[in-house]
Amino acid sequence: MDQFLLQLRILNEILEKKQQTLTQILNITENQKAALSANPRDADAMRLYSGMMNEKQKLIDSVNESDKVFERGYKEISAVFEAEAPKHPGLVKRMQDGVRRVTALDTRIRVQEARINAAHPKAVKTADNMSARKRVARIYEKNKTYNKNNRRADG
């Protein structure tokens, strides 16, 4: 199997995974909207919203990493793409369709998030602060454990 074909298949797999992840992000975003719509001042709703933000951030990090891998892969074949693409029309079309679907999902997510921020700016800011405090606390705990373990190894 030639390198171009292999790379094209890998790029399509990355796009499919990204589409699945973006679908999860969209679902979380819609659930966030529902949580805030129910009662944006309710502490339980805010904790739920904040938890969803943390989960969504993990998925966003995954998407960002996929983007980097996709860009590197595409860069590897970009020089020969025009010459080799006609030999694999099905895979090229699949990739183009994947890019369109991913772009459409990304747009839907951004629109939904903008609507949430516009409808509940104070609640979103409060939840962002809660989420940020949780992330900082987790990092602190990891560092504390790491430092404690390293002191034992050094001592």
N, C-alpha and C positions, 0 to 999 in steps of 0.2 A: 504494500500500500504506500502510495507516495506521501510525502510530508505535507503537501498542500491539502490533500483529502483528509488526512488525519487531523490536521489543525482545524479545518472547516468543521469537522464533526465535533471536536472539542468545543469550538466556539458556539455551536448550536446547543450543546449540552449546558454550557454556561448560561446561555439565554433562557433556556427552559427552567433551569434552577432559579434564575433571577425572577422570572415571571411568577413562579410559585411563591417565592419569598415576598415579592411585591403584593401578591394577592393576600398573603397573610397580613402584611402591613396595612393594606386597605381595610381588611376585616377589623383589625385592631382599631384603626382610626374611626371606623363607623361605630364600634362599640364605645370608644371614648366619647363620641358625640352623644350617644344614648345615655351614658353615665352622667355627663354634664347636664343634659337636657332634663333628666329626672329631678335633680336638685343640686345645683352647682355649689351650694353652701354646706351640703351634708358632708361630714368628715369621712364617712364610709365611702361615699361616692368619690371623694378626693383621693382617698387611699387607693381605691380601685383604679381610678384614672392614672395615678402616679405609677402603680404597678404595671399598667398597660404601657405607659411611656418607657419604662425600663425594658420590658419585653420588646417593644418596637425598636428601641435603640440597638439592641442586640441584632435584630434583623437588618436594620439599616447598616450596621457595621459589616454584616455579611454581604449585603448588596455592594457596599463600597469596595470590599475586597474582591468580589466577583468582577466588578468593573475594572479593577487594576489588572487582573488576570486576563480578562477579555482584551483589554487594550494592548497588553504585551503580546498576546497571541495574534491579534490582528496585525500588529506592527510587523511580526515575523513573516506574514504572508502578503502584506500589502504591496510589496514590490512586484510580485508575480500574479496578483489578484486578477487584473484585467485579462491576462493571457490564459490563466488556468480556470477561471470561473465558468467560461462556456462549456468546459468539459464536465461540469457538475451542476447543471441548472437546478435540479431538485434541491440540493443542499443549499445552494445560494439563495433560492427563493425562500426556503425554510428560514434561513438566517435573516433575510430581509423582513419576512413576516414576524419573526421573533422580535426584531428591533422595533417594529411598529407596535406590537402588543405591549412590550415593555414600556415604550414611550407613552402609550395611552394610559397604562396603569399608573405610571409616575405622575402624569398630569392629573388623573382623578384623585390621587392621594394628596397632591399639593392643593388642589381646589378644596377638597374636604377639610384639610388642615386650616386653610385660610378662613373657611366658613366657621370652623370651631373657634379659632382665635378671634374672629370678629364678633361672634355671638357671646363668647364667654372670656373676654381678655383677662379679667381679674382671676378667675378660677384657673385658667391655663397658667398664668404666671405663678400662682400659689403652688400648683402641681409641679411645675418646672422646678421651683425651689425645693420642694419635698424630694423630688427625684434626684436633684443635684446633691442634696445632703446625703441621701442614701448611697450614691456613687462614691462620694468622698469618704464616707464611713467605711465602705467596703475596701477602698484602696488603703485607707489607714490600717484596717485590720490585717490586710494582706502584708503590708510593709512591716507591721509590728511582729507578725508571725515570722516573716522572712528574716528580720533582724535578729529575733530571738534564736532562730535556728542557726544562723550564721555565727552568732556569738558562741554557741555551744561547740560548733565545729572548730572555731578558732581557739577556744579556750582549752 
